[in-house]
Amino acid sequence: MTEFKTLFEEYGADYDTTMRRFMGNEAVYLRILSKLSADPNLQKLGNALCLDNLGEAFEAAHTLKGVTGNLGLTPLYDALCVIVEPLRAKRICDYTEMYKTIESEFGRVEALQKEVERGE
């Protein structure tokens, strides 16, 4: 799965650090990564923001931040970091653009997954 390393690094992730978390087992990593699209927290975040429920939005964003951090998905993790702290403080700001960035980064992760699957 050398191609995975290349694709992962092109995405913007640190392959070596992430694979150490998974004891070098790319198959296990990819199996866990494939479950990310089923995680309900992206939808929960969007719904909570639409309802102006900053507490629920924070919980969803914070959960996603932890998951994506552990998966080494640096660009998505970074986008989540931008929204988590204002949500934690319940600051009034324009969360729409932050959420759009998160959705876009989720799309990039899904594209990465598809590209990896094509190469297997």
RACOR-V358602 format. One record per helix or strand of 3 or more residues. SS is the DSSP state (alpha for helix, beta for strand). FROM is the first residue (numbers start at 1). TO is the last residue. If there is no record, write none. Layout:
SS & FROM & TO
SS & FROM & TO
//
This chain:
alpha & 2 & 11
alpha & 15 & 21
alpha & 26 & 33
alpha & 36 & 38
alpha & 41 & 50
alpha & 54 & 70
alpha & 74 & 88
alpha & 95 & 119
//
